[in-house]
Amino acid sequence: MARHVRLGEFLVGVAGLGLIRRIFTGDDAAAAARMDEIRSIVSSHDELYALGIDASTVDAKAGYARWAETYDQPGNPLISVEQPIVWALLGEMAQGDALDAACGTGRHTRHLVELGHRVVGVDGSPEMLARARAAVPGADLRDGDLTSLPVETSSVDLAVCALALEHVEDLDAAVGELARTVRPGGRVILSDLHPSIRATGGAAYFQDAAGGGGVVRGYSHLHGDYLRAFSRAGLTVDQCLEPAMGPDEVAMQGPAATFVPRAAQAAFLGQPMALIWDLRRS
């Protein structure tokens, strides 16, 4: 599936989101400003609607093959809010055997190694794994799927899975596999795009090295879906953390921050962007 996403469509959506978020709690001046922005965008139809991107929706293997070369470039607001929280959790844990499932280019793998863990990383994208091998030569990196991890049962003290479960349709299978690898009493740290962001149009959009755009296919998993999967897998929740976008993340919102900065702030500031679970294996 492919769409040509026009700049004007996107900007109207951002301004509309900024309006509806404050529809009962904002003031008349702010609402009037959003309406003025929408009128200005629509009146600039020829200019703004002539600009846009072709964005095809692709599966995870094809998407991350294209994304691998640019994935670690700065400016990803989801990583900006997710990484400090995950690393703070990891910093509290004793050294041991760790799994980084869907390790991607190895950002969490590298940090786990630096913390003194013995790390196995697993990913289903050969292109992302190649980047991880270059970044973390000392790690044991394996090709594998989240629903069938090439890791022995009860072999690790800690499993991390970051920004990947939205690409898995069968959440129960993936969570069950992660729990299977962890010893009783061990920890599981999961992070993903917050469902409220997904509900308002958020997706794993990427630009590849050639300048082309795409979206990695995702599936909506609500808090209740996670909780049911955890219960079935024998995982208990220690913490559920929902870091929100601050001014830095709003500034990363691409064309919105450039063309309609006040609307971008109204739409995004304070919105929970990541969903992070701190779990324990029973």
Backbone hydrogen bonds, N-H to C=O, Kabsch-Sander energy under -0.5 kcal/mol:
donor,donor_aa,acceptor,acceptor_aa,energy
3,R,55,A,-1.5
5,V,3,R,-0.8
5,V,53,I,-2.7
6,R,4,H,-0.7
7,L,48,L,-0.6
7,L,51,L,-2.7
8,G,48,L,-0.8
10,F,6,R,-1.9
11,L,7,L,-2.5
12,V,8,G,-2.3
13,G,9,E,-2.2
14,V,10,F,-2.2
15,A,11,L,-2.5
16,G,12,V,-2.6
17,L,13,G,-2.4
18,G,14,V,-2.5
19,L,15,A,-1.8
20,I,16,G,-2.8
21,R,17,L,-2.1
22,R,18,G,-0.7
22,R,19,L,-0.8
23,I,20,I,-1.3
26,G,22,R,-2.3
31,A,27,D,-2.1
32,A,28,D,-2.5
33,A,29,A,-2.1
34,R,30,A,-2.1
35,M,31,A,-2.2
36,D,32,A,-2.5
37,E,33,A,-2.2
38,I,34,R,-2.4
39,R,35,M,-2.5
40,S,36,D,-2.4
41,I,37,E,-2.5
42,V,38,I,-2.6
43,S,39,R,-2.6
44,S,40,S,-1.1
45,H,42,V,-1.1
48,L,44,S,-2.8
49,Y,45,H,-2.5
50,A,46,D,-0.6
51,L,48,L,-0.7
53,I,5,V,-2.2
55,A,3,R,-3.2
55,A,53,I,-0.6
56,S,54,D,-0.5
56,S,213,G,-0.9
57,T,1,M,-3.7
58,V,56,S,-0.5
58,V,215,V,-2.7
63,G,59,D,-3.0
64,Y,60,A,-2.7
65,A,61,K,-1.3
66,R,62,A,-1.4
67,W,63,G,-2.0
68,A,64,Y,-1.7
70,T,67,W,-1.3
71,Y,67,W,-1.4
73,Q,70,T,-1.8
80,S,76,N,-2.0
81,V,77,P,-1.6
82,E,78,L,-2.2
83,Q,79,I,-2.5
85,I,81,V,-0.6
86,V,82,E,-2.3
87,W,83,Q,-2.8
88,A,84,P,-1.7
89,L,85,I,-2.0
90,L,86,V,-2.5
91,G,87,W,-2.1
92,E,88,A,-0.5
92,E,89,L,-1.2
93,M,90,L,-1.6
98,A,118,R,-3.0
99,L,158,L,-2.6
100,D,120,V,-2.9
101,A,99,L,-0.7
101,A,160,V,-2.9
102,A,122,V,-1.7
103,C,100,D,-0.6
103,C,122,V,-2.3
106,G,103,C,-2.3
110,R,106,G,-2.9
111,H,107,R,-1.3
112,L,108,H,-2.6
113,V,109,T,-2.4
114,E,110,R,-2.3
115,L,111,H,-1.6
116,G,113,V,-1.6
117,H,112,L,-2.3
118,R,96,G,-2.7
119,V,117,H,-0.7
120,V,98,A,-2.4
121,G,140,D,-2.7
122,V,100,D,-2.3
123,D,142,R,-1.9
129,L,125,S,-2.5
130,A,126,P,-2.0
131,R,127,E,-1.3
132,A,128,M,-2.2
133,R,129,L,-2.9
134,A,130,A,-1.6
135,A,131,R,-1.9
136,V,132,A,-2.9
139,A,136,V,-1.7
140,D,119,V,-2.0
141,L,139,A,-0.9
142,R,121,G,-3.3
144,G,123,D,-1.6
145,D,148,S,-0.8
148,S,145,D,-1.6
151,V,149,L,-2.0
154,S,180,R,-2.6
155,S,152,E,-1.0
155,S,181,T,-1.5
156,V,181,T,-2.1
157,D,97,D,-2.7
158,L,97,D,-1.5
159,A,187,R,-2.1
160,V,99,L,-3.1
161,C,189,I,-2.4
162,A,101,A,-0.7
163,L,191,S,-1.5
164,A,191,S,-0.7
167,H,164,A,-2.0
168,V,165,L,-1.7
169,E,167,H,-0.6
171,L,169,E,-1.2
174,A,170,D,-1.7
175,V,171,L,-2.7
176,G,172,D,-2.5
177,E,173,A,-2.0
178,L,174,A,-2.2
179,A,175,V,-2.5
180,R,176,G,-2.1
181,T,177,E,-1.4
182,V,178,L,-0.6
182,V,179,A,-1.1
183,R,156,V,-2.7
185,G,281,R,-2.8
186,G,183,R,-2.7
187,R,157,D,-2.4
188,V,279,L,-2.0
189,I,159,A,-2.8
190,L,188,V,-0.5
190,L,277,W,-2.2
191,S,161,C,-2.1
192,D,275,L,-1.6
194,H,273,M,-2.9
197,I,194,H,-0.9
198,R,194,H,-2.0
199,A,195,P,-2.2
200,T,196,S,-0.7
200,T,197,I,-0.7
201,G,198,R,-1.6
202,G,197,I,-2.9
204,A,216,V,-0.6
205,Y,203,A,-2.1
206,F,214,G,-2.7
208,D,212,G,-2.8
209,A,66,R,-0.6
211,G,208,D,-2.0
213,G,54,D,-0.8
214,G,206,F,-1.9
215,V,56,S,-2.6
216,V,204,A,-2.2
217,R,58,V,-3.3
219,Y,166,E,-3.0
221,H,219,Y,-0.5
226,Y,222,L,-2.0
227,L,223,H,-2.5
228,R,224,G,-2.3
229,A,225,D,-2.1
230,F,226,Y,-2.8
231,S,227,L,-2.2
232,R,228,R,-2.1
233,A,229,A,-1.5
234,G,230,F,-0.7
234,G,231,S,-0.9
235,L,230,F,-2.7
236,T,280,R,-2.6
238,D,236,T,-0.6
238,D,278,D,-3.0
239,Q,278,D,-1.8
241,L,276,I,-3.2
245,M,271,Q,-2.5
250,V,246,G,-2.2
251,A,247,P,-2.0
252,M,248,D,-0.6
252,M,249,E,-0.8
253,Q,250,V,-1.7
254,G,252,M,-1.0
256,A,253,Q,-1.5
257,A,253,Q,-0.8
258,T,254,G,-1.2
259,F,255,P,-3.2
260,V,255,P,-0.5
260,V,256,A,-2.0
264,A,260,V,-2.6
265,Q,261,P,-2.1
266,A,262,R,-2.2
267,A,263,A,-2.5
268,F,264,A,-2.6
269,L,265,Q,-1.8
270,G,245,M,-2.9
271,Q,268,F,-2.4
273,M,243,P,-2.6
274,A,243,P,-1.5
275,L,192,D,-2.9
276,I,241,L,-3.0
277,W,190,L,-2.7
278,D,239,Q,-2.7
279,L,188,V,-2.9
279,L,277,W,-0.6
280,R,236,T,-2.4
281,R,186,G,-3.1
282,S,234,G,-2.5
